């Protein structure tokens, strides 16, 4: 996620990348596990772009934009499932600890 910028990198906001201005942020695609910055899907007119900070911007087709957004949704759902599973394990351990302390 871009944090130290004068631009608002939120979905729906207009940003400028290099000499390209008037780009609208369509989606933010988290890239967990590869230690790379988050990717952004941008649009200007009918042209879609993929932007990764420090790696640059590239033109992509509408189908590739759709795939990137779906990939981001899958990654977010997997992260939420892992967090829920971990929370269940922590709750179970806390219940066991309370049970053992009361015995």
Contact map, one row per residue, 1 for C-alpha under 8 A:
1110000000000000000000000000000000001100000000000000000000000000000000000000000000000000000000000000000
1111100010000000000000000000000000000000000000000000000000000000000000000000000000000000000000000000000
1111100000000000000000000000000000000000000000000000000000000000000000000000000000000000000000000000000
0111110000000000000000000000000000000000000000000000000000000000000000000000000000000000000000000000000
0111111100000000000000000000000000000000000000000000000000000000000000000000000000000000000000000000000
0001111100000000000000000000000000000000000000000000000000000000000000000000000000000000000000000000000
0000111110000010000000000000000000000000000000000000000000000000000000000000000000000000000000000000000
0000111111001110000000000000000000000000000000000000000000000000000000000000000000000000000000000000000
0100001111101010000000001000000000000000000000000000000000000000000000000000000000000000000000000000000
0000000111111000000000001001000000000000000000000000000000000000000000000000000000000000000000000000000
0000000011111000000000011111000000000000000000000000000000000000000000000000000000000000000000000000000
0000000001111100000000011100000000000000000000000000000000000000000000000000000000000000000000000000000
0000000111111110000000011000000000000000000000000000000000000000000000000000000000000000000000000000000
0000000100011111000001111000000000000000000000000000000000000000000000000000000000000000000000000000000
0000001110001111100011111000000000000000000000000000000000000000000000000000000000000000000000000000000
0000000000000111111111100000000000000000000000000000000000000000000000000000000000000000000000000000000
0000000000000011111110100000000000000000000000000000000010000000000000000000000000000000000000000000000
0000000000000001111110000000000000000000000000000000000000000000000000000000000000000000000000000000000
0000000000000001111110000000000000000000000000000000000000000000000000000000000000000000000000000000000
0000000000000001111111100000000000000000000000000000000000000000000000000000000000000000000000000000000
0000000000000011111111100000000000000000000000000000000000000000000000000000000000000000000000000000000
0000000000000111000111110000000000000000000100000000000000000000000000000000000000000000000000000000000
0000000000000111100111111000000000000000011100000000000000000000000000000000000000000000000000000000000
0000000000111110000001111100000000000000011100000000000000000000000000000000000000000000000000000000000
0000000011111110000000111111000000000001111000000000000000000000000000000000000000000000000000000000000
0000000000110000000000011111000000000001111000000000000000000000000000000000000000000000000000000000000
0000000000100000000000001111100000000001110000000000000000000000000010000000000000000000000000000000000
0000000001100000000000001111110000000111100000000000000000000000000010010000000000000000000000000000000
0000000000000000000000000011111000000111100000000000000000000000000110111000000000000000000000000000000
0000000000000000000000000001111100001110000000000000000000000000000000010011000000000000000000000000000
0000000000000000000000000000111111111110000000000000000000000000000000010010000000000000000000000000000
0000000000000000000000000000011111110000000000000000000000000000000000000010000000000000000000000000000
0000000000000000000000000000001111100000000000000000000000000000000000000000000000000000000000000000000
0000000000000000000000000000001111110000000000000000000000000000000000000000000000000000000000000000000
0000000000000000000000000000001111111000000000000000000000000000000000000000000000000000000000000000000
0000000000000000000000000000001101111100000000000000000000000000000000000000000000000000000000000000000
1000000000000000000000000000011000111110000000000001100000000000000000000000000000000000000000000000000
1000000000000000000000000001111000011111000000000001100000000000000000000000000000000000000000000000000
0000000000000000000000000001111000001111100000000111100000000000000000000000000000000000000000000000000
0000000000000000000000001111100000000111110000000111000000000000000000000000000000000000000000000000000
0000000000000000000000001111100000000011111000011110000000000000100110000000000000000000000000000000000
0000000000000000000000111110000000000001111100011110000000000000000000000000000000000000000000000000000
0000000000000000000000111100000000000000111111111000000000000000000000000000000000000000000000000000000
0000000000000000000001110000000000000000011111110000000000000000000000000000000000000000000000000000000
0000000000000000000000000000000000000000001111100000000000000000000000000000000000000000000000000000000
0000000000000000000000000000000000000000001111110000000000000000000000000000000000000000000000000000000
0000000000000000000000000000000000000000001111111000000000111100000000000000000000000000000000000000000
0000000000000000000000000000000000000000111101111100000000111100100000000000000000000000000000000000000
0000000000000000000000000000000000000000111000111110000011110000100000000000000000000000000000000000000
0000000000000000000000000000000000000011110000011111000011110000100000000000000000000000000000000000000
0000000000000000000000000000000000000011110000001111101111000000000000000000000000000000000000000000000
0000000000000000000000000000000000001111000000000111111110000000000000000000000000000000000000000000000
0000000000000000000000000000000000001110000000000011111100000000000000000000000000000000000000000000000
0000000000000000000000000000000000000000000000000001111100000000000000000000000000000000000000000000000
0000000000000000000000000000000000000000000000000011111110000000000000000000000000000000000000000000000
0000000000000000000000000000000000000000000000000011111111000000000000000000000000000000000000000000000
0000000000000000100000000000000000000000000000001111001111100000000000000000000000000000000000000000000
0000000000000000000000000000000000000000000000001110000111110000000000000000000000000000000000000000000
0000000000000000000000000000000000000000000000111100000011111000000000000000000000000000000000000000000
0000000000000000000000000000000000000000000000111100000001111101100000000000000000000000000000000000000
0000000000000000000000000000000000000000000000110000000000111111100000000000000000000000000000000000000
0000000000000000000000000000000000000000000000110000000000011111110000000000000000000000000000000000000
0000000000000000000000000000000000000000000000000000000000001111111000000000000000000000000000000000000
0000000000000000000000000000000000000000000000000000000000011111111100000000000000000000000000000000000
0000000000000000000000000000000000000000100000011100000000011111111110000000000000000000000000000000000
0000000000000000000000000000000000000000000000000000000000000111111111000000000000000000000000000000000
0000000000000000000000000000000000000000000000000000000000000011111111100000000000000000000000000000000
0000000000000000000000000000100000000000100000000000000000000001111111110000000000000000000000000000000
0000000000000000000000000011100000000000100000000000000000000000111111111000000000000000000000000000000
0000000000000000000000000000000000000000000000000000000000000000011111111100000000000000000000000000000
0000000000000000000000000000100000000000000000000000000000000000001111111110000000000000000000000000000
0000000000000000000000000001111000000000000000000000000000000000000111111111000000000000000000000000000
0000000000000000000000000000100000000000000000000000000000000000000011111111100000000000000000000000000
0000000000000000000000000000000000000000000000000000000000000000000001111111110000000000000000000000000
0000000000000000000000000000011100000000000000000000000000000000000000111111111000000000000000000000000
0000000000000000000000000000010000000000000000000000000000000000000000011111111100000000000000000000000
0000000000000000000000000000000000000000000000000000000000000000000000001111111110000000000000000000000
0000000000000000000000000000000000000000000000000000000000000000000000000111111111000000000000000000000
0000000000000000000000000000000000000000000000000000000000000000000000000011111111100000000000000000000
0000000000000000000000000000000000000000000000000000000000000000000000000001111111110000000000000000000
0000000000000000000000000000000000000000000000000000000000000000000000000000111111111000000000000000000
0000000000000000000000000000000000000000000000000000000000000000000000000000011111111100000000000000000
0000000000000000000000000000000000000000000000000000000000000000000000000000001111111110000000000000000
0000000000000000000000000000000000000000000000000000000000000000000000000000000111111111000000000000000
0000000000000000000000000000000000000000000000000000000000000000000000000000000011111111100000000000000
0000000000000000000000000000000000000000000000000000000000000000000000000000000001111111110000000000000
0000000000000000000000000000000000000000000000000000000000000000000000000000000000111111111000000000000
0000000000000000000000000000000000000000000000000000000000000000000000000000000000011111111100000000000
0000000000000000000000000000000000000000000000000000000000000000000000000000000000001111111110000000000
0000000000000000000000000000000000000000000000000000000000000000000000000000000000000111111111000000000
0000000000000000000000000000000000000000000000000000000000000000000000000000000000000011111111100000000
0000000000000000000000000000000000000000000000000000000000000000000000000000000000000001111111110000000
0000000000000000000000000000000000000000000000000000000000000000000000000000000000000000111111111000000
0000000000000000000000000000000000000000000000000000000000000000000000000000000000000000011111111100000
0000000000000000000000000000000000000000000000000000000000000000000000000000000000000000001111111110000
0000000000000000000000000000000000000000000000000000000000000000000000000000000000000000000111111111000
0000000000000000000000000000000000000000000000000000000000000000000000000000000000000000000011111111100
0000000000000000000000000000000000000000000000000000000000000000000000000000000000000000000001111111110
0000000000000000000000000000000000000000000000000000000000000000000000000000000000000000000000111111111
0000000000000000000000000000000000000000000000000000000000000000000000000000000000000000000000011111111
0000000000000000000000000000000000000000000000000000000000000000000000000000000000000000000000001111111
0000000000000000000000000000000000000000000000000000000000000000000000000000000000000000000000000111111
0000000000000000000000000000000000000000000000000000000000000000000000000000000000000000000000000011111
